[in-house]
Amino acid sequence: MYGKLNTIILLLIVISAVSCNAPDKRSGSGPVKKTLTKTHNGKAVISEIAPSKDNSGNGSSGYVDIYFNFIPSDPHAPDKYLCGECPDRKIRLFYDNRDSFHSTWVMKWGIKPGKEYTAVRHELLRKDNRASVSHEVFLEPGK
């Protein structure tokens, strides 16, 4: 009895191990591609500060939108982008879970057109071959 039980257990372990090592497949499309990510270091140069229409609808709320241009440290980085058509110009700043900022905060932090900050471009190529890009800007001194 124990011989058959051990054989069955061993067989189940082997089947489990083999099935776990099989490549993932989509029906009829071959192996599933892994997600591919890339990062590019660079700088963000503030290009524009404009009244925000998101908060009040008319731009008179005291909130502004900040836009920047991303410039990669490696001048050849755009040739290596996963998403060459994703822009590096006039990108709306998203910082501290916000995308519009009160003008007093902007003045306090000294943010103005032409000012440069350390930044990173994050690229993600998803399994469906669609690319997405986000930019991380470090406004804090010393980053």
The first five atom37 places (N, CA, C, CB, O) and aatype in JSON, in Angstrom:
{
  "aatype": [12, 18, 7, 11, 10, 2, 16, 9, 9, 10, 10, 10, 9, 19, 9, 15, 0, 19, 15, 4, 2, 0, 14, 3, 11, 1, 15, 7, 15, 7, 14, 19, 11, 11, 16, 10, 16, 11, 16, 8, 2, 7, 11, 0, 19, 9, 15, 6, 9, 0, 14, 15, 11, 3, 2, 15, 7, 2, 7, 15, 15, 7, 18, 19, 3, 9, 18, 13, 2, 13, 9, 14, 15, 3, 14, 8, 0, 14, 3, 11, 18, 10, 4, 7, 6, 4, 14, 3, 1, 11, 9, 1, 10, 13, 18, 3, 2, 1, 3, 15, 13, 8, 15, 16, 17, 19, 12, 11, 17, 7, 9, 11, 14, 7, 11, 6, 18, 16, 0, 19, 1, 8, 6, 10, 10, 1, 11, 3, 2, 1, 0, 15, 19, 15, 8, 6, 19, 13, 10, 6, 14, 7, 11],
  "atom_mask": [
    [1, 1, 1, 1, 1],
    [1, 1, 1, 1, 1],
    [1, 1, 1, 0, 1],
    [1, 1, 1, 1, 1],
    [1, 1, 1, 1, 1],
    [1, 1, 1, 1, 1],
    [1, 1, 1, 1, 1],
    [1, 1, 1, 1, 1],
    [1, 1, 1, 1, 1],
    [1, 1, 1, 1, 1],
    [1, 1, 1, 1, 1],
    [1, 1, 1, 1, 1],
    [1, 1, 1, 1, 1],
    [1, 1, 1, 1, 1],
    [1, 1, 1, 1, 1],
    [1, 1, 1, 1, 1],
    [1, 1, 1, 1, 1],
    [1, 1, 1, 1, 1],
    [1, 1, 1, 1, 1],
    [1, 1, 1, 1, 1],
    [1, 1, 1, 1, 1],
    [1, 1, 1, 1, 1],
    [1, 1, 1, 1, 1],
    [1, 1, 1, 1, 1],
    [1, 1, 1, 1, 1],
    [1, 1, 1, 1, 1],
    [1, 1, 1, 1, 1],
    [1, 1, 1, 0, 1],
    [1, 1, 1, 1, 1],
    [1, 1, 1, 0, 1],
    [1, 1, 1, 1, 1],
    [1, 1, 1, 1, 1],
    [1, 1, 1, 1, 1],
    [1, 1, 1, 1, 1],
    [1, 1, 1, 1, 1],
    [1, 1, 1, 1, 1],
    [1, 1, 1, 1, 1],
    [1, 1, 1, 1, 1],
    [1, 1, 1, 1, 1],
    [1, 1, 1, 1, 1],
    [1, 1, 1, 1, 1],
    [1, 1, 1, 0, 1],
    [1, 1, 1, 1, 1],
    [1, 1, 1, 1, 1],
    [1, 1, 1, 1, 1],
    [1, 1, 1, 1, 1],
    [1, 1, 1, 1, 1],
    [1, 1, 1, 1, 1],
    [1, 1, 1, 1, 1],
    [1, 1, 1, 1, 1],
    [1, 1, 1, 1, 1],
    [1, 1, 1, 1, 1],
    [1, 1, 1, 1, 1],
    [1, 1, 1, 1, 1],
    [1, 1, 1, 1, 1],
    [1, 1, 1, 1, 1],
    [1, 1, 1, 0, 1],
    [1, 1, 1, 1, 1],
    [1, 1, 1, 0, 1],
    [1, 1, 1, 1, 1],
    [1, 1, 1, 1, 1],
    [1, 1, 1, 0, 1],
    [1, 1, 1, 1, 1],
    [1, 1, 1, 1, 1],
    [1, 1, 1, 1, 1],
    [1, 1, 1, 1, 1],
    [1, 1, 1, 1, 1],
    [1, 1, 1, 1, 1],
    [1, 1, 1, 1, 1],
    [1, 1, 1, 1, 1],
    [1, 1, 1, 1, 1],
    [1, 1, 1, 1, 1],
    [1, 1, 1, 1, 1],
    [1, 1, 1, 1, 1],
    [1, 1, 1, 1, 1],
    [1, 1, 1, 1, 1],
    [1, 1, 1, 1, 1],
    [1, 1, 1, 1, 1],
    [1, 1, 1, 1, 1],
    [1, 1, 1, 1, 1],
    [1, 1, 1, 1, 1],
    [1, 1, 1, 1, 1],
    [1, 1, 1, 1, 1],
    [1, 1, 1, 0, 1],
    [1, 1, 1, 1, 1],
    [1, 1, 1, 1, 1],
    [1, 1, 1, 1, 1],
    [1, 1, 1, 1, 1],
    [1, 1, 1, 1, 1],
    [1, 1, 1, 1, 1],
    [1, 1, 1, 1, 1],
    [1, 1, 1, 1, 1],
    [1, 1, 1, 1, 1],
    [1, 1, 1, 1, 1],
    [1, 1, 1, 1, 1],
    [1, 1, 1, 1, 1],
    [1, 1, 1, 1, 1],
    [1, 1, 1, 1, 1],
    [1, 1, 1, 1, 1],
    [1, 1, 1, 1, 1],
    [1, 1, 1, 1, 1],
    [1, 1, 1, 1, 1],
    [1, 1, 1, 1, 1],
    [1, 1, 1, 1, 1],
    [1, 1, 1, 1, 1],
    [1, 1, 1, 1, 1],
    [1, 1, 1, 1, 1],
    [1, 1, 1, 1, 1],
    [1, 1, 1, 1, 1],
    [1, 1, 1, 0, 1],
    [1, 1, 1, 1, 1],
    [1, 1, 1, 1, 1],
    [1, 1, 1, 1, 1],
    [1, 1, 1, 0, 1],
    [1, 1, 1, 1, 1],
    [1, 1, 1, 1, 1],
    [1, 1, 1, 1, 1],
    [1, 1, 1, 1, 1],
    [1, 1, 1, 1, 1],
    [1, 1, 1, 1, 1],
    [1, 1, 1, 1, 1],
    [1, 1, 1, 1, 1],
    [1, 1, 1, 1, 1],
    [1, 1, 1, 1, 1],
    [1, 1, 1, 1, 1],
    [1, 1, 1, 1, 1],
    [1, 1, 1, 1, 1],
    [1, 1, 1, 1, 1],
    [1, 1, 1, 1, 1],
    [1, 1, 1, 1, 1],
    [1, 1, 1, 1, 1],
    [1, 1, 1, 1, 1],
    [1, 1, 1, 1, 1],
    [1, 1, 1, 1, 1],
    [1, 1, 1, 1, 1],
    [1, 1, 1, 1, 1],
    [1, 1, 1, 1, 1],
    [1, 1, 1, 1, 1],
    [1, 1, 1, 1, 1],
    [1, 1, 1, 1, 1],
    [1, 1, 1, 1, 1],
    [1, 1, 1, 0, 1],
    [1, 1, 1, 1, 1]
  ],
  "atom_positions": [
    [[0.82, -1.18, 0.0], [0.0, 0.0, 0.0], [0.87, 1.26, 0.0], [-0.94, -0.01, 1.2], [0.62, 2.2, -0.75]],
    [[1.92, 1.26, 0.86], [2.79, 2.43, 0.92], [3.57, 2.61, -0.37], [3.74, 2.32, 2.09], [3.88, 3.75, -0.74]],
    [[3.9, 1.55, -1.07], [4.61, 1.63, -2.34], [3.79, 2.35, -3.39], [0.0, 0.0, 0.0], [4.32, 3.19, -4.12]],
    [[2.49, 2.01, -3.49], [1.61, 2.68, -4.46], [1.41, 4.15, -4.08], [0.24, 1.95, -4.54], [1.41, 5.02, -4.95]],
    [[1.24, 4.41, -2.79], [1.03, 5.78, -2.32], [2.25, 6.64, -2.61], [0.72, 5.79, -0.81], [2.12, 7.77, -3.08]],
    [[3.44, 6.11, -2.35], [4.67, 6.85, -2.65], [4.81, 7.11, -4.14], [5.9, 6.09, -2.13], [5.24, 8.19, -4.55]],
    [[4.46, 6.12, -4.96], [4.54, 6.29, -6.41], [3.58, 7.37, -6.88], [4.23, 4.96, -7.11], [3.93, 8.18, -7.74]],
    [[2.38, 7.39, -6.34], [1.39, 8.41, -6.72], [1.86, 9.79, -6.3], [0.01, 8.09, -6.08], [1.75, 10.75, -7.06]],
    [[2.38, 9.9, -5.08], [2.87, 11.2, -4.59], [4.03, 11.68, -5.46], [3.32, 11.11, -3.09], [4.07, 12.84, -5.85]],
    [[4.97, 10.79, -5.76], [6.1, 11.15, -6.6], [5.64, 11.57, -7.99], [7.08, 9.96, -6.71], [6.16, 12.54, -8.54]],
    [[4.68, 10.87, -8.55], [4.13, 11.21, -9.86], [3.48, 12.6, -9.84], [3.11, 10.16, -10.3], [3.67, 13.39, -10.77]],
    [[2.73, 12.9, -8.79], [2.1, 14.23, -8.66], [3.15, 15.33, -8.54], [1.17, 14.26, -7.44], [2.98, 16.41, -9.11]],
    [[4.22, 15.07, -7.82], [5.28, 16.07, -7.68], [5.94, 16.33, -9.04], [6.34, 15.61, -6.65], [6.19, 17.48, -9.4]],
    [[6.23, 15.27, -9.79], [6.85, 15.42, -11.1], [5.93, 16.18, -12.05], [7.21, 14.04, -11.69], [6.39, 17.08, -12.76]],
    [[4.66, 15.84, -12.07], [3.7, 16.53, -12.95], [3.61, 18.0, -12.57], [2.3, 15.87, -12.87], [3.57, 18.87, -13.44]],
    [[3.57, 18.28, -11.29], [3.5, 19.66, -10.83], [4.74, 20.44, -11.23], [3.33, 19.71, -9.31], [4.64, 21.57, -11.71]],
    [[5.91, 19.85, -11.05], [7.16, 20.52, -11.4], [7.24, 20.79, -12.9], [8.36, 19.69, -10.96], [7.66, 21.87, -13.31]],
    [[6.86, 19.83, -13.71], [6.91, 19.99, -15.16], [5.92, 21.06, -15.61], [6.61, 18.65, -15.87], [6.26, 21.87, -16.47]],
    [[4.73, 21.08, -15.06], [3.73, 22.05, -15.49], [4.11, 23.46, -15.07], [2.37, 21.7, -14.92], [3.75, 24.41, -15.76]],
    [[4.84, 23.62, -13.97], [5.27, 24.95, -13.53], [6.36, 25.51, -14.42], [5.76, 24.9, -12.09], [6.52, 26.73, -14.51]],
    [[7.12, 24.66, -15.08], [8.2, 25.11, -15.93], [7.77, 25.33, -17.38], [9.32, 24.14, -15.88], [8.57, 25.79, -18.19]],
    [[6.53, 25.0, -17.71], [6.05, 25.18, -19.08], [5.92, 26.67, -19.38], [4.69, 24.46, -19.31], [5.51, 27.43, -18.5]],
    [[6.27, 27.11, -20.59], [6.14, 28.53, -20.91], [4.67, 28.96, -20.92], [6.78, 28.84, -22.27], [3.78, 28.21, -21.32]],
    [[4.44, 30.21, -20.46], [3.1, 30.77, -20.51], [2.73, 31.0, -21.97], [2.99, 32.09, -19.69], [3.57, 31.43, -22.76]],
    [[1.51, 30.73, -22.31], [1.07, 30.91, -23.69], [-0.28, 31.6, -23.72], [1.0, 29.57, -24.43], [-1.13, 31.42, -22.85]],
    [[-0.44, 32.4, -24.76], [-1.76, 32.93, -25.08], [-2.31, 32.03, -26.16], [-1.71, 34.45, -25.55], [-1.56, 31.4, -26.9]],
    [[-3.6, 31.96, -26.24], [-4.18, 31.06, -27.24], [-3.79, 31.52, -28.64], [-5.72, 31.01, -27.1], [-4.18, 32.59, -29.09]],
    [[-3.02, 30.69, -29.3], [-2.64, 30.95, -30.68], [-1.61, 32.03, -30.9], [0.0, 0.0, 0.0], [-1.32, 32.34, -32.06]],
    [[-1.04, 32.63, -29.87], [-0.12, 33.73, -30.12], [1.29, 33.48, -29.62], [-0.65, 34.97, -29.5], [2.12, 34.38, -29.69]],
    [[1.59, 32.3, -29.12], [2.94, 32.01, -28.67], [3.16, 32.44, -27.23], [0.0, 0.0, 0.0], [2.21, 32.78, -26.52]],
    [[4.42, 32.44, -26.81], [4.73, 32.77, -25.42], [4.35, 34.21, -25.07], [6.21, 32.56, -25.15], [4.4, 35.1, -25.91]],
    [[3.98, 34.42, -23.82], [3.64, 35.75, -23.33], [4.93, 36.53, -23.14], [2.82, 35.68, -21.99], [5.89, 36.02, -22.56]],
    [[4.97, 37.76, -23.62], [6.15, 38.59, -23.46], [6.19, 39.14, -22.03], [6.16, 39.74, -24.5], [5.16, 39.4, -21.41]],
    [[7.4, 39.3, -21.55], [7.56, 39.9, -20.24], [7.49, 41.41, -20.37], [8.9, 39.47, -19.59], [7.75, 41.96, -21.44]],
    [[7.12, 42.07, -19.28], [7.07, 43.52, -19.27], [8.5, 44.05, -19.32], [6.32, 44.05, -18.02], [9.37, 43.56, -18.6]],
    [[8.74, 45.04, -20.15], [10.06, 45.62, -20.31], [10.03, 47.06, -19.8], [10.51, 45.57, -21.8], [9.12, 47.82, -20.14]],
    [[11.01, 47.41, -18.99], [11.09, 48.78, -18.48], [12.47, 49.35, -18.77], [10.79, 48.81, -16.96], [13.46, 48.63, -18.86]],
    [[12.5, 50.66, -18.91], [13.75, 51.39, -19.09], [13.65, 52.7, -18.34], [14.07, 51.63, -20.6], [12.57, 53.28, -18.21]],
    [[14.78, 53.17, -17.85], [14.83, 54.5, -17.24], [15.95, 55.29, -17.9], [15.04, 54.41, -15.7], [16.98, 54.75, -18.29]],
    [[15.72, 56.58, -18.0], [16.71, 57.49, -18.58], [16.86, 58.67, -17.63], [16.29, 57.95, -20.02], [15.89, 59.37, -17.35]],
    [[18.08, 58.89, -17.15], [18.35, 60.04, -16.28], [18.47, 61.29, -17.12], [19.63, 59.81, -15.46], [18.84, 61.24, -18.3]],
    [[18.15, 62.42, -16.49], [18.27, 63.68, -17.2], [17.87, 64.83, -16.31], [0.0, 0.0, 0.0], [18.02, 64.78, -15.09]],
    [[17.36, 65.87, -16.94], [16.91, 67.04, -16.18], [15.59, 67.53, -16.74], [17.98, 68.17, -16.23], [15.27, 67.35, -17.92]],
    [[14.84, 68.16, -15.85], [13.59, 68.81, -16.24], [13.84, 70.31, -16.21], [12.4, 68.4, -15.29], [14.3, 70.86, -15.21]],
    [[13.53, 70.96, -17.3], [13.67, 72.41, -17.38], [12.25, 72.99, -17.42], [14.52, 72.85, -18.63], [11.48, 72.7, -18.34]],
    [[11.93, 73.81, -16.44], [10.59, 74.41, -16.38], [10.41, 75.28, -17.62], [10.39, 75.26, -15.06], [11.23, 76.16, -17.89]],
    [[9.34, 75.03, -18.36], [9.11, 75.76, -19.6], [7.95, 76.76, -19.49], [8.83, 74.79, -20.72], [7.93, 77.77, -20.19]],
    [[6.99, 76.47, -18.59], [5.81, 77.35, -18.52], [5.1, 77.15, -17.18], [4.84, 77.07, -19.7], [5.03, 76.04, -16.65]],
    [[4.57, 78.23, -16.66], [3.68, 78.19, -15.51], [2.43, 78.96, -15.93], [4.35, 78.82, -14.19], [2.49, 80.15, -16.23]],
    [[1.31, 78.26, -15.95], [0.07, 78.85, -16.47], [-1.04, 78.69, -15.44], [-0.34, 78.18, -17.81], [-1.06, 77.73, -14.68]],
    [[-1.99, 79.66, -15.42], [-3.13, 79.51, -14.51], [-3.87, 78.21, -14.78], [-4.1, 80.71, -14.66], [-4.1, 77.84, -15.93]],
    [[-4.23, 77.52, -13.7], [-4.92, 76.24, -13.83], [-6.41, 76.46, -14.02], [-4.66, 75.36, -12.6], [-7.04, 77.23, -13.29]],
    [[-6.96, 75.77, -15.0], [-8.4, 75.85, -15.24], [-9.11, 74.66, -14.58], [-8.71, 75.88, -16.74], [-10.34, 74.61, -14.56]],
    [[-8.34, 73.72, -14.04], [-8.93, 72.52, -13.44], [-9.68, 72.8, -12.15], [-7.85, 71.5, -13.18], [-10.7, 72.16, -11.88]],
    [[-9.21, 73.74, -11.34], [-9.8, 73.93, -10.02], [-11.02, 74.84, -10.01], [-8.77, 74.48, -9.11], [-11.96, 74.59, -9.25]],
    [[-11.02, 75.88, -10.81], [-12.16, 76.8, -10.76], [-12.85, 76.96, -12.1], [-11.7, 78.14, -10.28], [-13.96, 77.51, -12.17]],
    [[-12.22, 76.5, -13.16], [-12.82, 76.62, -14.47], [-12.44, 77.88, -15.2], [0.0, 0.0, 0.0], [-12.55, 77.95, -16.42]],
    [[-11.98, 78.91, -14.46], [-11.66, 80.17, -15.14], [-10.22, 80.62, -14.92], [-12.6, 81.26, -14.67], [-9.83, 81.66, -15.45]],
    [[-9.43, 79.88, -14.18], [-8.03, 80.22, -14.0], [-7.78, 81.27, -12.94], [0.0, 0.0, 0.0], [-6.66, 81.77, -12.84]],
    [[-8.76, 81.63, -12.14], [-8.56, 82.69, -11.14], [-8.49, 82.15, -9.71], [-9.68, 83.7, -11.23], [-8.69, 82.9, -8.76]],
    [[-8.21, 80.87, -9.55], [-8.22, 80.25, -8.23], [-6.93, 80.42, -7.46], [-8.53, 78.8, -8.36], [-6.88, 80.1, -6.28]],
    [[-5.88, 80.9, -8.09], [-4.58, 80.98, -7.45], [-3.74, 79.74, -7.7], [0.0, 0.0, 0.0], [-2.59, 79.68, -7.29]],
    [[-4.32, 78.76, -8.38], [-3.59, 77.54, -8.71], [-3.01, 77.64, -10.11], [-4.5, 76.31, -8.59], [-3.59, 78.27, -11.0]],
    [[-1.85, 77.01, -10.29], [-1.19, 77.03, -11.59], [-0.8, 75.62, -12.0], [0.06, 77.95, -11.56], [-0.67, 74.72, -11.17]],
    [[-0.61, 75.45, -13.29], [-0.07, 74.22, -13.85], [1.37, 74.52, -14.24], [-0.92, 73.7, -15.09], [1.67, 75.59, -14.79]],
    [[2.25, 73.59, -13.96], [3.67, 73.76, -14.28], [4.03, 72.76, -15.37], [4.57, 73.56, -13.0], [3.72, 71.58, -15.27]],
    [[4.68, 73.26, -16.41], [5.1, 72.41, -17.52], [6.63, 72.42, -17.62], [4.46, 72.89, -18.85], [7.28, 73.42, -17.3]],
    [[7.18, 71.29, -18.07], [8.63, 71.2, -18.2], [8.98, 70.41, -19.45], [9.26, 70.54, -16.96], [8.15, 69.7, -20.02]],
    [[10.24, 70.55, -19.87], [10.81, 69.77, -20.95], [11.85, 68.83, -20.32], [11.45, 70.68, -22.06], [12.66, 69.26, -19.5]],
    [[11.82, 67.56, -20.7], [12.79, 66.6, -20.21], [13.95, 66.55, -21.18], [12.17, 65.21, -20.02], [13.76, 66.41, -22.39]],
    [[15.18, 66.67, -20.65], [16.38, 66.58, -21.48], [17.22, 65.44, -20.91], [17.18, 67.94, -21.49], [17.73, 65.55, -19.8]],
    [[17.38, 64.34, -21.67], [18.15, 63.21, -21.17], [19.63, 63.55, -21.04], [17.97, 62.0, -22.09], [20.16, 64.35, -21.81]],
    [[20.29, 62.94, -20.06], [21.74, 63.14, -19.86], [22.52, 62.61, -21.05], [22.21, 62.46, -18.57], [23.51, 63.22, -21.47]],
    [[22.08, 61.49, -21.59], [22.72, 60.88, -22.75], [22.05, 61.44, -24.0], [22.63, 59.32, -22.71], [20.86, 61.2, -24.22]],
    [[22.79, 62.18, -24.83], [22.16, 62.76, -26.02], [21.63, 61.73, -27.0], [23.15, 63.64, -26.72], [20.81, 62.06, -27.86]],
    [[22.08, 60.47, -26.89], [21.61, 59.41, -27.78], [20.45, 58.62, -27.17], [22.76, 58.46, -28.11], [19.96, 57.68, -27.79]],
    [[20.02, 58.99, -25.98], [18.93, 58.26, -25.3], [17.65, 58.2, -26.14], [18.63, 58.92, -23.96], [17.03, 57.14, -26.18]],
    [[17.24, 59.29, -26.8], [16.0, 59.19, -27.6], [16.04, 58.09, -28.65], [15.73, 60.51, -28.27], [14.99, 57.56, -29.02]],
    [[17.21, 57.75, -29.14], [17.33, 56.65, -30.12], [17.04, 55.3, -29.47], [18.73, 56.64, -30.75], [16.72, 54.34, -30.16]],
    [[17.16, 55.23, -28.14], [16.98, 53.98, -27.41], [15.63, 53.9, -26.71], [18.09, 53.81, -26.39], [15.34, 52.91, -26.04]],
    [[14.79, 54.94, -26.84], [13.49, 54.96, -26.17], [12.63, 53.78, -26.62], [12.77, 56.29, -26.43], [12.64, 53.4, -27.79]],
    [[11.89, 53.22, -25.69], [10.89, 52.21, -26.04], [9.7, 52.86, -26.74], [10.42, 51.46, -24.78], [9.04, 52.25, -27.57]],
    [[9.45, 54.11, -26.39], [8.34, 54.87, -26.98], [8.9, 56.16, -27.55], [7.22, 55.16, -25.92], [8.92, 57.2, -26.89]],
    [[9.34, 56.09, -28.79], [9.92, 57.26, -29.44], [8.91, 58.37, -29.7], [0.0, 0.0, 0.0], [9.28, 59.54, -29.78]],
    [[7.64, 58.0, -29.83], [6.62, 59.01, -30.1], [6.07, 59.67, -28.83], [5.48, 58.39, -30.87], [5.29, 60.62, -28.92]],
    [[6.46, 59.17, -27.66], [6.01, 59.77, -26.4], [6.83, 61.03, -26.15], [6.15, 58.76, -25.19], [8.06, 60.97, -26.15]],
    [[6.17, 62.16, -25.94], [6.87, 63.45, -25.91], [7.72, 63.66, -24.66], [5.87, 64.56, -26.02], [7.45, 63.11, -23.59]],
    [[8.76, 64.48, -24.84], [9.59, 64.97, -23.74], [9.44, 66.48, -23.6], [11.07, 64.59, -23.98], [10.19, 67.11, -22.86]],
    [[8.49, 67.05, -24.3], [8.28, 68.5, -24.3], [6.9, 68.83, -23.74], [8.43, 69.08, -25.71], [5.93, 68.09, -23.93]],
    [[6.83, 69.94, -23.05], [5.6, 70.47, -22.45], [4.82, 69.38, -21.69], [4.7, 71.08, -23.55], [3.67, 69.07, -21.99]],
    [[5.51, 68.82, -20.71], [4.93, 67.78, -19.86], [4.41, 68.46, -18.59], [5.98, 66.66, -19.52], [5.12, 69.25, -17.97]],
    [[3.21, 68.14, -18.23], [2.61, 68.73, -17.03], [3.22, 68.06, -15.8], [1.06, 68.57, -17.04], [3.24, 66.83, -15.7]],
    [[3.71, 68.87, -14.88], [4.36, 68.35, -13.67], [3.34, 67.68, -12.77], [5.07, 69.48, -12.92], [2.29, 68.24, -12.46]],
    [[3.67, 66.48, -12.35], [2.89, 65.75, -11.35], [3.85, 65.53, -10.2], [2.3, 64.37, -11.91], [4.85, 64.82, -10.34]],
    [[3.55, 66.13, -9.06], [4.46, 66.09, -7.92], [3.66, 66.02, -6.63], [5.4, 67.32, -7.91], [2.69, 66.75, -6.45]],
    [[4.07, 65.14, -5.74], [3.41, 65.01, -4.43], [1.91, 64.77, -4.6], [3.65, 66.28, -3.58], [1.09, 65.35, -3.89]],
    [[1.57, 63.88, -5.55], [0.18, 63.5, -5.84], [-0.68, 64.67, -6.32], [-0.46, 62.88, -4.62], [-1.9, 64.64, -6.15]],
    [[-0.07, 65.67, -6.89], [-0.81, 66.82, -7.42], [-0.32, 67.16, -8.81], [-0.66, 68.04, -6.48], [0.83, 66.9, -9.17]],
    [[-1.22, 67.76, -9.6], [-0.8, 68.25, -10.9], [-1.14, 69.73, -11.1], [-1.44, 67.43, -12.0], [-0.96, 70.27, -12.18]],
    [[-1.64, 70.37, -10.04], [-1.76, 71.83, -10.03], [-1.32, 72.3, -8.65], [-3.24, 72.3, -10.37], [-1.48, 71.59, -7.66]],
    [[-0.78, 73.5, -8.6], [-0.11, 73.97, -7.4], [-0.53, 75.41, -7.1], [1.43, 73.88, -7.55], [-0.73, 76.21, -8.01]],
    [[-0.65, 75.73, -5.82], [-1.01, 77.1, -5.46], [0.18, 78.0, -5.74], [-1.45, 77.2, -3.96], [1.33, 77.62, -5.5]],
    [[-0.1, 79.18, -6.25], [0.97, 80.09, -6.66], [1.89, 80.46, -5.5], [0.37, 81.36, -7.27], [3.08, 80.71, -5.72]],
    [[1.37, 80.51, -4.26], [2.25, 80.82, -3.12], [3.25, 79.69, -2.89], [1.41, 81.07, -1.85], [4.39, 79.94, -2.51]],
    [[2.83, 78.45, -3.11], [3.74, 77.31, -2.98], [4.83, 77.39, -4.05], [2.97, 75.97, -3.09], [6.0, 77.14, -3.77]],
    [[4.44, 77.74, -5.26], [5.4, 77.86, -6.37], [6.43, 78.94, -6.07], [4.66, 78.17, -7.7], [7.62, 78.75, -6.31]],
    [[5.97, 80.08, -5.55], [6.9, 81.16, -5.2], [7.82, 80.73, -4.05], [6.12, 82.44, -4.81], [9.03, 81.0, -4.09]],
    [[7.26, 80.07, -3.03], [8.05, 79.62, -1.89], [9.16, 78.66, -2.33], [7.14, 78.93, -0.85], [10.28, 78.74, -1.81]],
    [[8.88, 77.78, -3.27], [9.86, 76.81, -3.75], [10.77, 77.4, -4.83], [9.16, 75.58, -4.29], [11.73, 76.76, -5.25]],
    [[10.49, 78.62, -5.28], [11.34, 79.27, -6.28], [11.26, 78.65, -7.66], [0.0, 0.0, 0.0], [12.22, 78.7, -8.42]],
    [[10.12, 78.08, -7.98], [9.94, 77.44, -9.28], [9.6, 78.5, -10.31], [8.83, 76.34, -9.23], [8.66, 79.28, -10.12]],
    [[10.36, 78.54, -11.4], [10.11, 79.52, -12.46], [10.67, 78.99, -13.77], [10.74, 80.91, -12.11], [11.53, 78.1, -13.77]],
    [[10.18, 79.52, -14.89], [10.68, 79.07, -16.19], [12.2, 79.19, -16.29], [10.02, 79.87, -17.31], [12.79, 80.18, -15.86]],
    [[12.8, 78.16, -16.86], [14.25, 78.13, -17.03], [14.98, 77.38, -15.93], [0.0, 0.0, 0.0], [16.13, 76.98, -16.11]],
    [[14.34, 77.19, -14.8], [14.98, 76.48, -13.69], [15.07, 74.99, -14.01], [14.19, 76.71, -12.36], [14.15, 74.41, -14.59]],
    [[16.2, 74.37, -13.61], [16.46, 72.97, -13.93], [16.42, 72.11, -12.67], [17.81, 72.81, -14.63], [16.84, 72.54, -11.59]],
    [[15.91, 70.9, -12.84], [15.82, 69.93, -11.74], [16.24, 68.56, -12.26], [14.38, 69.9, -11.14], [16.06, 68.24, -13.44]],
    [[16.78, 67.74, -11.37], [17.1, 66.36, -11.7], [15.79, 65.64, -12.02], [17.86, 65.65, -10.54], [14.78, 65.84, -11.35]],
    [[15.82, 64.79, -13.05], [14.6, 64.08, -13.46], [14.96, 62.72, -14.05], [13.8, 64.92, -14.48], [16.1, 62.47, -14.44]],
    [[13.95, 61.85, -14.11], [14.09, 60.52, -14.69], [12.89, 60.25, -15.57], [14.24, 59.43, -13.59], [11.75, 60.54, -15.19]],
    [[13.13, 59.71, -16.74], [12.06, 59.25, -17.63], [11.91, 57.76, -17.42], [12.37, 59.59, -19.15], [12.87, 57.0, -17.6]],
    [[10.72, 57.32, -17.04], [10.43, 55.9, -16.84], [9.57, 55.42, -18.01], [9.7, 55.65, -15.47], [8.55, 56.02, -18.33]],
    [[10.02, 54.34, -18.65], [9.26, 53.78, -19.76], [8.84, 52.36, -19.41], [10.09, 53.8, -21.06], [9.58, 51.62, -18.76]],
    [[7.66, 52.01, -19.85], [7.12, 50.68, -19.61], [6.51, 50.18, -20.9], [6.07, 50.69, -18.46], [5.61, 50.81, -21.46]],
    [[6.99, 49.05, -21.38], [6.4, 48.39, -22.55], [5.63, 47.19, -22.02], [7.5, 47.95, -23.62], [6.21, 46.22, -21.53]],
    [[4.31, 47.28, -22.12], [3.45, 46.25, -21.54], [3.37, 45.03, -22.44], [2.05, 46.8, -21.29], [3.85, 45.04, -23.57]],
    [[2.76, 43.99, -21.92], [2.63, 42.72, -22.64], [1.88, 42.88, -23.96], [1.93, 41.7, -21.77], [2.09, 42.1, -24.89]],
    [[1.01, 43.89, -24.04], [0.25, 44.09, -25.28], [0.99, 45.01, -26.27], [-1.13, 44.69, -24.96], [0.4, 45.48, -27.24]],
    [[2.29, 45.24, -26.01], [3.16, 46.08, -26.84], [2.8, 47.56, -26.81], [3.11, 45.6, -28.27], [3.29, 48.33, -27.64]],
    [[1.98, 47.99, -25.87], [1.67, 49.41, -25.72], [2.65, 50.0, -24.72], [0.19, 49.63, -25.26], [2.91, 49.41, -23.67]],
    [[3.18, 51.14, -25.04], [4.17, 51.79, -24.17], [3.52, 52.91, -23.37], [5.34, 52.35, -25.0], [2.59, 53.57, -23.83]],
    [[4.03, 53.1, -22.17], [3.62, 54.24, -21.38], [4.87, 54.88, -20.8], [2.6, 53.83, -20.25], [5.86, 54.21, -20.53]],
    [[4.8, 56.18, -20.61], [5.95, 56.94, -20.13], [5.51, 57.83, -18.99], [6.59, 57.78, -21.27], [4.43, 58.43, -19.04]],
    [[6.34, 57.92, -17.96], [6.12, 58.88, -16.89], [7.46, 59.52, -16.58], [5.5, 58.21, -15.62], [8.52, 58.95, -16.82]],
    [[7.39, 60.72, -16.03], [8.6, 61.45, -15.68], [8.57, 61.72, -14.18], [8.72, 62.77, -16.49], [7.54, 62.1, -13.63]],
    [[9.7, 61.54, -13.54], [9.84, 61.82, -12.12], [10.79, 63.01, -11.98], [10.36, 60.56, -11.32], [11.93, 62.97, -12.45]],
    [[10.31, 64.07, -11.34], [11.09, 65.28, -11.17], [11.37, 65.47, -9.67], [10.35, 66.53, -11.76], [10.47, 65.36, -8.84]],
    [[12.63, 65.75, -9.35], [13.04, 65.94, -7.97], [13.2, 67.42, -7.68], [14.35, 65.18, -7.67], [14.21, 68.03, -8.02]],
    [[12.18, 68.01, -7.05], [12.2, 69.43, -6.75], [12.99, 69.74, -5.48], [10.8, 69.94, -6.62], [13.42, 70.87, -5.28]],
    [[13.17, 68.73, -4.61], [13.86, 68.95, -3.35], [15.34, 69.22, -3.6], [13.68, 67.75, -2.42], [15.94, 68.61, -4.48]],
    [[15.92, 70.13, -2.84], [17.37, 70.37, -2.99], [18.16, 69.12, -2.62], [17.82, 71.57, -2.12], [17.78, 68.38, -1.71]],
    [[19.25, 68.89, -3.32], [20.14, 67.79, -3.0], [19.77, 66.47, -3.61], [0.0, 0.0, 0.0], [20.44, 65.48, -3.33]],
    [[18.73, 66.39, -4.43], [18.35, 65.11, -5.05], [19.01, 64.99, -6.39], [16.82, 64.99, -5.2], [18.82, 63.99, -7.08]]
  ]
}
